[in-house]
Structures are given as C-alpha cells and as structure tokens.
Amino acid sequence: SKEELEELNQLVQPVEKFFNEDGGYKTSVYYCVFVSLLRAFSSYVGILIAGNDSQKAKYLPRLATGEHIAAFCLTEPGSGSDAASIQTRATLTEDGKHFLLNGTKFWISNGGWADIMTVFARTEVVDKDGQKKDKITAFIVERAFGGVTSGKPEDKLGIRGSNTCEITFEDTKVPIENVIGEVGGGFKVAMNILNNGRFSMGSAGAGMIKSTRKQFNRSLSEFGMIQDKFATMALNAFVMESMAYLTAGMMDRPGVPDCSLEAAMVKVFSSEGSWICVSEALQVLGGLGFTKNYPYERYLRDCRILQIFEGTNEILRMYIALTGMQYAGKILTGKIKYMKKGNVGVVFEILGKKLKDSVVKTVDFGLTGKDGVVHPSLTESAKMFEQNAAHFGSTVESLLYRYGKTIVEEQLVLKKVADVLINLYAMTAVLSRTSRSVSIGLRNHDHEVLLTNTFCKDAHFKNNFLLTQLQKSE
C-alpha cells in the first residue's frame, strides 16, 4: 500500500537522525599507567588529527616533552552518553577575535593539573539558508587564558592512579585561531578522538590479559576447570589482538578512513572480554585474589570502567546495529520502489532468493577452495562464517520489513543484531590473521589455528542462537 511504501521510505531518516547532532549515539604499577596513557592520548589527539600546522607546532612539542599536560573535555553533568546535549557555550566577542567560554565539564581525566584542554562547546552557526543554529565546536583552551577552575578529585572505584575531576569555565577568553577544524565541526572531531580511544582498548586489554595469564602457579593448570579458565583468557587475548590488528590496518590506509564502526566493535568486545578474563584470573587464586597483596582486585576495579568510557557499550551496540540497518534499509527501500512501479523482475528476484535460501543450505562467498583467501586448515571455520553471514543478511532484511522505521526503538532486537555483527567481525579478524600466519610460516601458527577454530565454532553457535531468537521475535 501507499502507506507501507511511505513508511519504508522513512526508514532511513530516523536512523540517520540517530547519528546527527540532535541526539542518539552521542548517543565514544602497569594498568594505571595504561589508563593514564589512554586518557592522555585522547586529550591531545584532537590537535594531532584535526589541528592545523600552527596549532600542532605550538602545542604538540610541549605535550610530547611532558612540559604540559592535556585533558579532553566533552562530558557534562547532564549529558551522559548524549554528547550533542552539552550546554557549555562559546560566544563570539564583538571584535570577532575571541570566543567567551562558559560551562562545566564532568569526569575529566587530568582535569586537576591539565595545562591544555580540548573543549567542546555550543556555538551559533549560520547555515546555507541563512538560519542560525547551534552546533558543536572544538577549542584548544589553555589554563593560562583565565577563568578555568578545577573541582575536587573524584574518589573512584578503579583507575585511582588517574586524576579525574570537574572543570568549570567562566568567561574564558579563547582566541579564534584556537578553533580545531571548522566552527560547527566539533562533533566529527569528538567522534574521531573517541574512535581512537575505543580501538586502542583491544591491544591494551589483550596485553594485560596475556601478562596476567603467565603469572599463575603452574601446578594450578593441572586441573580441568582451571585449564578452561586459562583457555578463555588465551582465546580472548588472541581475538582482541586480532581485531585490533585488523582495525589498525584499516585506519592506516591513505586519507581519513571511517573506521568508527570497527572501532566500536573492538571496544565492546575488548572491554567485556577483559572483564571476564580478569574475573576468571581472580577466581583462580581464590581468597588470595581478593586481597590487595595481589594485583587482581585492582585489575577488576580498574577494568570495570572500560565498558563505560569512550561511549557506554549499550550506546555503542545501538550504533553498531543501526549502522548496518542504515545501509540495508536504503537497499530495501530501493527494491520496494521498483516493485511499486510494476517491475516484475524485482518481485521474482526477491521470491527466488527466499525460495533458494529455504532449499539450499550451502553458502559460498569464495573464502575456501582452490582460489579461496582462507588457508585450508581453517576451511570449516570459514564455512561457519559464510553460513552466519548469509543467515544474518536474510534475518536483517526480515526485521526491516517487520519493524520499518520503528526499528530504532527496538533496543533488545538491536542488541542481538549488534552482538552478531561483533562476532562476525571477530571471526573475520582471526581468520585473516591466522591465514597469513600459516601462509608465511610464522612461529606457533599451529596454536593460532587451534585458537581460531575454537573461537569460530563458539561464535558460530552463539550467532545461530541469536539469529534464531531474532527470527522468533518476528
């Protein structure tokens, strides 16, 4: 009907709105050192990736030598996961040479002693139609500009080695040359900074888990249930590393590739995998692990924040799922338009595909066989991946037909979709890494084959369960 067509035509709009600046995604000892470095990197990476030459020349040398310390100021008391709802405002002065910054930022790492801050604030921007709109702008703010005060350091559950506090800006005078990128372009800067932080969790978390695994008393490993815990740690560390390697390769491509989806998947998998592994490590030591004589209670406290900062995992799951839905929705809307115009070929194409899917159980994406890109030792795992990917595609199409534009509100459905996508990306990462390791004869590649096949079998089972649940929800 016409109403159904209009509804499908509108499918993409609310999903795209989810990513715009009016709500949604905005709605991203050793371990303390790692957390401090991670937060410090986020603090100046805005200048590194979006600053102009003069900004880099002025600030990066002093930050690199440690003469100055940086802070990343995005979150506010009332904004939570919605970065677009920030209320800090920057107003252009009458002479047009400065912005006056007013507002409060919350949960700021290095906030008590930072000399240079990347601050995000609302600014008034005139669009192409001549209308005035509020958009987010990124600024480089020096404490020396004045009007900057820091609150009392927070007494946190974990990452106690980092200084976290509130920062207030009161008529802080910021030169216009300290705008990062363009006025009104701060949201993209913020997302790029968060993407870098999310991606780095994969390699950092994997490194922590690997070192933890090697510190246990060898005699404990003789017990079956303890071996299972060690296997879980080894598997998670391997998958985290593989996802980080794959994403790093994508981010290193020429230009500025958009790896926000991949970074989000690395962050979710690694933060939750780290939590599981640290908990298991503590469990192996029993009561000793619960004491401060061993580092595992601190690892547990510090690890918990990983699922919260750089975008909570709940918000990132929404982003992961809706990104895939957005692409699928555009294709589906185009098909419906052709069908409504009387294109019988499209109708038979869709019906034929559904009939084929119901009869033919084998799927071939060209990963295996004579010209396959996956090593023969991983053939079974590659076929599991292909089956999951094909099943996922048909399931998503069915979900879009059923929910239309209201899919944005189906959070439990989106969570399952995101979990399948994360598993598929993880399977891609380990298959790619291990195929190369075997092909070039890397040392211990047989161990990587075992880890890859074990993970893919487990992920395949989980994906089948989730996809079955999604089909039942229809």
VEXDREN-2710 file (C-alpha; in Angstrom, 1 decimal):
% VEXDREN-2710
k/r/px/py/pz
1/SER/0.0/0.0/0.0
2/LYS/1.0/3.6/-0.3
3/GLU/1.2/3.9/3.5
4/GLU/3.6/1.0/3.7
5/LEU/5.7/2.5/1.0
6/GLU/5.9/5.8/2.8
7/GLU/6.8/4.0/6.0
8/LEU/9.7/2.2/4.3
9/ASN/10.8/5.4/2.6
10/GLN/11.0/7.0/6.0
11/LEU/13.0/4.0/7.4
12/VAL/16.4/5.6/6.8
13/GLN/15.5/9.0/8.2
14/PRO/15.2/8.2/11.9
15/VAL/18.3/6.0/11.7
16/GLU/20.3/8.8/10.1
17/LYS/18.9/11.2/12.7
18/PHE/20.3/8.9/15.3
19/PHE/23.8/9.9/14.1
20/ASN/23.2/13.6/13.6
21/GLU/23.7/16.3/16.2
22/ASP/20.3/16.2/17.9
23/GLY/20.6/13.0/20.0
24/GLY/21.3/9.3/19.8
25/TYR/24.7/7.9/19.5
26/LYS/26.4/10.9/21.1
27/THR/24.0/8.5/21.9
28/SER/32.5/7.2/22.2
29/VAL/52.0/-0.3/38.8
30/TYR/51.0/-1.3/34.8
31/TYR/47.3/-0.9/34.4
32/CYS/47.1/2.6/35.9
33/VAL/49.9/3.6/33.5
34/PHE/47.9/2.1/30.6
35/VAL/44.7/4.0/31.6
36/SER/46.6/7.3/32.1
37/LEU/48.3/6.9/28.7
38/LEU/44.9/6.1/27.1
39/ARG/43.2/9.1/28.5
40/ALA/46.3/11.3/27.9
41/PHE/46.3/10.2/24.2
42/SER/42.6/11.2/23.9
43/SER/43.5/14.5/25.4
44/TYR/45.7/15.7/22.6
45/VAL/44.7/13.5/19.7
46/GLY/42.3/16.2/18.5
47/ILE/45.2/18.5/17.8
48/LEU/47.1/15.7/16.2
49/ILE/44.3/14.6/13.7
50/ALA/42.4/17.8/13.1
51/GLY/44.6/20.7/14.2
52/ASN/46.3/23.0/11.6
53/ASP/50.0/23.3/11.2
54/SER/50.4/26.3/13.5
55/GLN/48.4/24.6/16.3
56/LYS/50.5/21.4/16.0
57/ALA/53.7/23.4/16.1
58/LYS/52.6/25.4/19.1
59/TYR/51.2/22.7/21.3
60/LEU/52.4/19.2/20.4
61/PRO/56.2/19.7/21.2
62/ARG/55.3/20.8/24.8
63/LEU/52.9/18.0/25.2
64/ALA/55.4/15.4/23.8
65/THR/58.1/16.5/26.3
66/GLY/55.7/16.5/29.2
67/GLU/56.2/20.2/29.9
68/HIS/52.4/20.5/29.5
69/ILE/49.6/18.0/30.3
70/ALA/46.4/17.8/28.3
71/ALA/42.8/17.0/29.0
72/PHE/39.8/16.0/26.9
73/CYS/36.7/17.9/28.0
74/LEU/33.5/16.6/26.4
75/THR/31.2/15.1/29.1
76/GLU/28.9/17.3/31.2
77/PRO/26.8/16.5/34.3
78/GLY/23.5/16.4/32.4
79/SER/24.6/15.0/29.1
80/GLY/25.5/11.3/29.9
81/SER/26.0/9.4/26.7
82/ASP/24.4/12.2/24.6
83/ALA/27.3/14.3/23.5
84/ALA/25.1/16.5/21.5
85/SER/23.2/17.7/24.5
86/ILE/26.1/19.6/26.0
87/GLN/25.3/23.0/27.4
88/THR/28.7/24.6/27.6
89/ARG/28.6/27.6/25.2
90/ALA/31.1/29.7/23.3
91/THR/30.0/33.2/22.3
92/LEU/32.0/35.2/19.7
93/THR/33.1/38.6/21.1
94/GLU/32.1/41.8/19.3
95/ASP/35.5/42.3/17.8
96/GLY/35.3/38.8/16.4
97/LYS/38.8/37.9/17.7
98/HIS/37.8/35.6/20.7
99/PHE/35.2/33.2/22.0
100/LEU/33.9/33.5/25.6
101/LEU/33.6/30.1/27.0
102/ASN/31.1/29.3/29.8
103/GLY/30.1/25.9/31.2
104/THR/31.1/22.9/33.3
105/LYS/32.7/19.6/32.2
106/PHE/32.5/16.4/34.2
107/TRP/34.6/13.3/34.6
108/ILE/37.7/15.0/33.1
109/SER/40.9/12.9/33.3
110/ASN/43.9/15.0/34.2
111/GLY/41.4/17.8/35.0
112/GLY/43.2/18.9/38.1
113/TRP/46.5/19.6/36.5
114/ALA/46.0/19.9/32.8
115/ASP/47.6/23.0/31.1
116/ILE/46.0/22.5/27.7
117/MET/42.4/21.2/27.1
118/THR/40.4/20.2/24.1
119/VAL/37.0/21.6/25.0
120/PHE/33.7/21.1/23.1
121/ALA/31.0/23.8/23.3
122/ARG/27.9/25.0/21.5
123/THR/28.4/27.9/19.1
124/GLU/26.0/29.8/16.9
125/VAL/26.4/29.0/13.2
126/VAL/24.6/30.5/10.2
127/ASP/23.7/27.7/7.8
128/LYS/23.3/27.9/4.0
129/ASP/19.7/29.0/4.3
130/GLY/20.7/31.9/6.5
131/GLN/19.2/30.4/9.6
132/LYS/21.1/30.4/12.9
133/LYS/21.7/27.0/14.5
134/ASP/23.7/25.7/17.5
135/LYS/26.5/23.4/16.5
136/ILE/29.3/21.9/18.5
137/THR/32.8/23.4/18.0
138/ALA/36.2/22.1/19.4
139/PHE/38.6/24.5/21.0
140/ILE/42.1/24.4/22.3
141/VAL/41.9/26.1/25.7
142/GLU/44.9/26.9/27.9
143/ARG/44.5/27.2/31.7
144/ALA/46.5/30.4/31.4
145/PHE/43.6/32.0/29.5
146/GLY/42.0/32.5/32.9
147/GLY/38.5/31.6/34.2
148/VAL/39.4/27.9/34.5
149/THR/38.8/26.2/37.8
150/SER/39.1/22.5/38.8
151/GLY/37.0/20.8/41.4
152/LYS/37.9/18.2/43.9
153/PRO/39.3/14.9/42.5
154/GLU/36.8/12.1/42.4
155/ASP/37.1/9.1/44.7
156/LYS/36.7/6.3/42.2
157/LEU/36.1/2.6/42.3
158/GLY/39.0/2.0/40.0
159/ILE/41.7/3.7/37.9
160/ARG/42.7/5.5/41.1
161/GLY/46.0/6.4/39.5
162/SER/44.3/8.9/37.2
163/ASN/43.2/12.4/38.3
164/THR/39.5/12.8/37.5
165/CYS/37.6/16.0/38.4
166/GLU/35.1/18.6/37.3
167/ILE/36.3/21.7/35.3
168/THR/34.4/25.0/35.1
169/PHE/34.9/27.7/32.5
170/GLU/33.8/31.2/33.4
171/ASP/34.2/33.8/30.6
172/THR/37.3/32.1/29.5
173/LYS/38.7/34.1/26.6
174/VAL/39.7/31.8/23.7
175/PRO/41.4/33.2/20.5
176/ILE/39.6/32.3/17.3
177/GLU/42.8/30.7/16.0
178/ASN/42.4/28.1/18.7
179/VAL/39.3/26.5/17.0
180/ILE/40.1/23.0/15.9
181/GLY/38.9/22.4/12.4
182/GLU/35.9/24.5/11.5
183/VAL/33.4/26.3/13.6
184/GLY/30.5/23.9/14.0
185/GLY/32.6/20.9/13.0
186/GLY/33.4/19.8/16.5
187/PHE/31.2/16.7/16.6
188/LYS/33.2/14.9/14.0
189/VAL/36.4/15.8/15.8
190/ALA/35.0/14.4/19.0
191/MET/33.9/11.1/17.3
192/ASN/37.3/10.7/15.7
193/ILE/39.0/11.1/19.1
194/LEU/36.7/8.6/20.7
195/ASN/37.2/6.2/17.8
196/ASN/41.0/6.2/18.5
197/GLY/40.4/5.6/22.2
198/ARG/38.0/2.7/21.5
199/PHE/40.3/1.0/19.1
200/SER/43.3/1.1/21.5
201/MET/41.4/-0.9/24.1
202/GLY/41.8/-4.0/22.0
203/SER/45.6/-4.2/22.1
204/ALA/45.9/-2.8/25.6
205/GLY/43.4/-5.2/27.1
206/ALA/44.9/-8.2/25.3
207/GLY/48.4/-7.3/26.6
208/MET/47.2/-7.1/30.2
209/ILE/45.4/-10.4/29.9
210/LYS/48.4/-12.2/28.4
211/SER/50.8/-11.0/31.1
212/THR/48.2/-12.0/33.8
213/ARG/47.9/-15.5/32.5
214/LYS/51.7/-16.1/32.8
215/GLN/51.9/-15.2/36.5
216/PHE/49.8/-18.1/37.9
217/ASN/51.4/-21.0/39.8
218/ARG/52.0/-23.8/37.2
219/SER/50.5/-26.5/39.4
220/LEU/47.1/-24.9/39.1
221/SER/47.0/-25.6/35.4
222/GLU/46.7/-29.3/36.0
223/PHE/43.0/-29.0/36.9
224/GLY/40.4/-29.2/34.2
225/MET/38.3/-26.3/35.3
226/ILE/41.4/-24.1/35.7
227/GLN/42.6/-25.1/32.3
228/ASP/39.2/-23.9/31.0
229/LYS/39.8/-20.5/32.6
230/PHE/43.2/-20.3/31.1
231/ALA/41.8/-21.2/27.7
232/THR/39.2/-18.4/28.0
233/MET/41.9/-15.9/28.7
234/ALA/44.1/-17.1/25.9
235/LEU/41.2/-17.1/23.4
236/ASN/40.0/-13.6/24.4
237/ALA/43.5/-12.1/24.3
238/PHE/44.1/-13.6/20.8
239/VAL/40.7/-12.3/19.4
240/MET/41.2/-8.8/20.9
241/GLU/44.7/-8.6/19.4
242/SER/43.4/-9.8/16.0
243/MET/40.6/-7.3/16.0
244/ALA/43.0/-4.5/16.9
245/TYR/45.5/-5.5/14.2
246/LEU/42.7/-5.6/11.5
247/THR/41.3/-2.3/12.6
248/ALA/44.8/-0.7/12.7
249/GLY/45.4/-1.8/9.2
250/MET/42.2/-0.2/8.1
251/MET/42.9/3.1/9.9
252/ASP/46.4/3.3/8.4
253/ARG/45.0/3.4/4.8
254/PRO/45.6/6.7/2.9
255/GLY/43.2/9.5/3.7
256/VAL/40.9/9.6/6.7
257/PRO/39.1/6.3/6.5
258/ASP/35.9/6.0/8.5
259/CYS/36.5/3.2/11.0
260/SER/34.0/4.2/13.6
261/LEU/32.0/1.0/13.3
262/GLU/35.1/-1.2/13.5
263/ALA/36.5/0.8/16.5
264/ALA/33.1/0.5/18.3
265/MET/33.1/-3.3/17.8
266/VAL/36.7/-3.6/19.1
267/LYS/35.8/-1.5/22.1
268/VAL/32.7/-3.5/23.1
269/PHE/34.3/-6.9/22.6
270/SER/37.6/-6.0/24.3
271/SER/36.1/-4.2/27.3
272/GLU/33.7/-7.1/28.0
273/GLY/36.4/-9.7/27.3
274/SER/38.8/-8.0/29.7
275/TRP/36.2/-8.0/32.4
276/ILE/35.6/-11.7/32.0
277/CYS/39.3/-12.6/32.0
278/VAL/40.2/-10.5/35.0
279/SER/37.3/-12.0/36.9
280/GLU/38.5/-15.5/36.0
281/ALA/42.1/-14.7/37.0
282/LEU/40.9/-13.5/40.4
283/GLN/38.8/-16.7/40.7
284/VAL/41.8/-18.9/40.1
285/LEU/43.6/-17.5/43.1
286/GLY/40.5/-17.8/45.3
287/GLY/40.7/-15.8/48.5
288/LEU/44.2/-14.6/47.7
289/GLY/42.9/-12.9/44.6
290/PHE/40.5/-10.9/46.7
291/THR/43.3/-9.4/48.8
292/LYS/45.5/-6.4/48.0
293/ASN/48.6/-8.5/48.2
294/TYR/47.9/-9.5/44.6
295/PRO/47.1/-7.1/41.7
296/TYR/43.9/-8.8/40.6
297/GLU/41.4/-7.0/42.8
298/ARG/42.8/-3.7/41.3
299/TYR/42.6/-5.1/37.8
300/LEU/39.0/-5.9/38.5
301/ARG/38.2/-2.4/39.8
302/ASP/40.1/-0.7/37.0
303/CYS/38.7/-2.9/34.3
304/ARG/35.1/-2.1/35.1
305/ILE/35.3/1.5/33.6
306/LEU/36.2/0.1/30.2
307/GLN/32.6/-0.7/29.5
308/ILE/31.6/2.9/30.3
309/PHE/34.1/5.4/29.0
310/GLU/34.6/6.2/25.3
311/GLY/30.9/5.6/24.9
312/THR/29.0/3.0/27.0
313/ASN/28.7/-0.4/25.5
314/GLU/24.9/-0.1/25.4
315/ILE/25.1/3.1/23.2
316/LEU/27.8/1.5/21.0
317/ARG/25.6/-1.6/20.5
318/MET/22.9/0.7/19.2
319/TYR/25.4/2.4/16.9
320/ILE/26.8/-0.9/15.6
321/ALA/23.3/-2.3/14.8
322/LEU/21.9/0.8/13.3
323/THR/24.9/1.4/11.1
324/GLY/24.2/-1.9/9.4
325/MET/20.5/-1.3/9.4
326/GLN/21.0/2.1/7.7
327/TYR/22.8/0.5/4.7
328/ALA/20.3/-2.4/4.4
329/GLY/17.4/0.0/4.8
330/LYS/18.5/2.1/1.8
331/ILE/18.8/-1.0/-0.4
332/LEU/15.4/-2.4/0.7
333/THR/13.7/1.0/0.1
334/GLY/15.0/1.0/-3.4
335/LYS/13.7/-2.5/-4.1
336/ILE/10.2/-1.6/-2.8
337/LYS/10.1/1.4/-5.1
338/TYR/10.8/-0.8/-8.1
339/MET/8.2/-3.3/-7.0
340/LYS/5.6/-0.5/-6.7
341/LYS/6.4/0.7/-10.2
342/GLY/5.4/-2.8/-11.5
343/ASN/8.9/-4.2/-12.0
344/VAL/8.0/-7.9/-12.0
345/GLY/11.7/-8.8/-12.3
346/VAL/12.5/-7.5/-8.8
347/VAL/9.5/-9.3/-7.4
348/PHE/10.7/-12.6/-8.8
349/GLU/14.2/-11.9/-7.7
350/ILE/13.1/-11.5/-4.1
351/LEU/10.8/-14.5/-4.2
352/GLY/13.5/-16.6/-5.9
353/LYS/16.1/-15.6/-3.3
354/LYS/13.7/-16.6/-0.5
355/LEU/13.0/-19.9/-2.1
356/LYS/16.7/-20.6/-2.7
357/ASP/17.5/-19.7/0.9
358/SER/14.9/-22.2/2.1
359/VAL/16.1/-25.0/-0.1
360/VAL/19.9/-24.5/-0.5
361/LYS/21.7/-24.7/2.8
362/THR/25.2/-24.3/1.5
363/VAL/26.7/-20.8/1.1
364/ASP/29.9/-19.9/-0.8
365/PHE/31.5/-16.5/-0.6
366/GLY/34.7/-17.7/-2.2
367/LEU/36.6/-17.9/1.1
368/THR/37.6/-21.5/0.6
369/GLY/38.5/-23.8/-2.2
370/LYS/41.3/-23.5/-4.9
371/ASP/41.1/-19.7/-5.2
372/GLY/40.0/-19.1/-1.6
373/VAL/41.6/-16.5/0.6
374/VAL/41.4/-18.5/3.8
375/HIS/44.0/-21.2/4.5
376/PRO/42.7/-24.8/4.1
377/SER/43.4/-25.6/7.8
378/LEU/40.6/-23.1/8.5
379/THR/38.1/-24.3/5.9
380/GLU/35.5/-25.4/8.5
381/SER/35.7/-22.1/10.3
382/ALA/35.4/-20.1/7.1
383/LYS/32.3/-22.1/6.1
384/MET/30.8/-21.3/9.5
385/PHE/31.4/-17.7/8.9
386/GLU/29.8/-17.8/5.5
387/GLN/26.7/-19.5/6.9
388/ASN/26.4/-17.0/9.7
389/ALA/26.9/-14.0/7.3
390/ALA/24.2/-15.3/4.9
391/HIS/21.8/-16.1/7.7
392/PHE/22.4/-12.6/9.2
393/GLY/21.6/-10.9/5.9
394/SER/18.3/-12.6/5.4
395/THR/17.4/-12.0/9.1
396/VAL/18.1/-8.3/9.0
397/GLU/16.0/-7.9/5.8
398/SER/13.1/-9.6/7.6
399/LEU/13.5/-7.4/10.6
400/LEU/13.4/-4.3/8.4
401/TYR/10.2/-5.5/6.7
402/ARG/8.6/-6.1/10.0
403/TYR/9.6/-3.0/12.1
404/GLY/10.3/-0.4/9.4
405/LYS/11.3/2.9/10.9
406/THR/10.3/1.8/14.4
407/ILE/13.4/-0.5/14.5
408/VAL/15.2/2.4/16.2
409/GLU/13.0/1.8/19.3
410/GLU/13.6/-2.0/19.4
411/GLN/16.6/-1.9/21.6
412/LEU/16.6/-5.6/22.6
413/VAL/16.4/-6.6/18.9
414/LEU/19.2/-4.2/18.1
415/LYS/21.4/-5.6/20.9
416/LYS/21.2/-9.1/19.4
417/VAL/21.9/-7.7/15.9
418/ALA/25.0/-5.9/17.3
419/ASP/26.2/-9.0/19.1
420/VAL/26.0/-11.0/15.8
421/LEU/27.9/-8.2/14.0
422/ILE/30.6/-8.1/16.6
423/ASN/31.1/-11.9/16.4
424/LEU/31.2/-11.8/12.6
425/TYR/33.9/-9.0/12.7
426/ALA/35.9/-11.0/15.3
427/MET/35.7/-14.1/13.1
428/THR/36.9/-12.1/10.1
429/ALA/39.8/-10.8/12.2
430/VAL/41.0/-14.2/13.4
431/LEU/40.6/-15.9/10.0
432/SER/42.5/-13.2/8.3
433/ARG/45.3/-13.1/10.9
434/THR/45.8/-16.9/11.1
435/SER/45.6/-17.5/7.3
436/ARG/48.5/-15.1/6.9
437/SER/50.4/-16.7/9.9
438/VAL/50.2/-20.1/8.3
439/SER/51.0/-18.9/4.8
440/ILE/54.2/-17.2/5.8
441/GLY/55.2/-20.0/8.3
442/LEU/55.0/-17.8/11.4
443/ARG/56.2/-19.5/14.6
444/ASN/53.4/-21.0/16.7
445/HIS/50.9/-20.7/13.8
446/ASP/49.5/-24.2/14.8
447/HIS/48.5/-22.6/18.1
448/GLU/46.8/-19.8/16.2
449/VAL/44.9/-22.3/14.1
450/LEU/43.6/-24.0/17.2
451/LEU/42.5/-20.7/18.7
452/THR/40.8/-19.6/15.5
453/ASN/38.9/-22.8/15.0
454/THR/37.9/-22.9/18.7
455/PHE/36.6/-19.3/18.6
456/CYS/34.8/-19.6/15.3
457/LYS/33.0/-22.7/16.4
458/ASP/31.9/-20.9/19.6
459/ALA/30.9/-17.7/17.7
460/HIS/29.0/-19.7/15.1
461/PHE/27.0/-21.4/17.9
462/LYS/26.2/-18.0/19.6
463/ASN/25.3/-16.4/16.3
464/ASN/22.9/-19.2/15.4
465/PHE/21.2/-18.9/18.8
466/LEU/20.9/-15.1/18.4
467/LEU/19.6/-15.2/14.9
468/THR/17.0/-17.8/15.9
469/GLN/15.9/-15.5/18.6
470/LEU/15.6/-12.6/16.2
471/GLN/13.5/-14.7/13.8
472/LYS/11.2/-15.7/16.7
473/SER/10.8/-12.0/17.5
474/GLU/9.1/-11.6/14.2
END
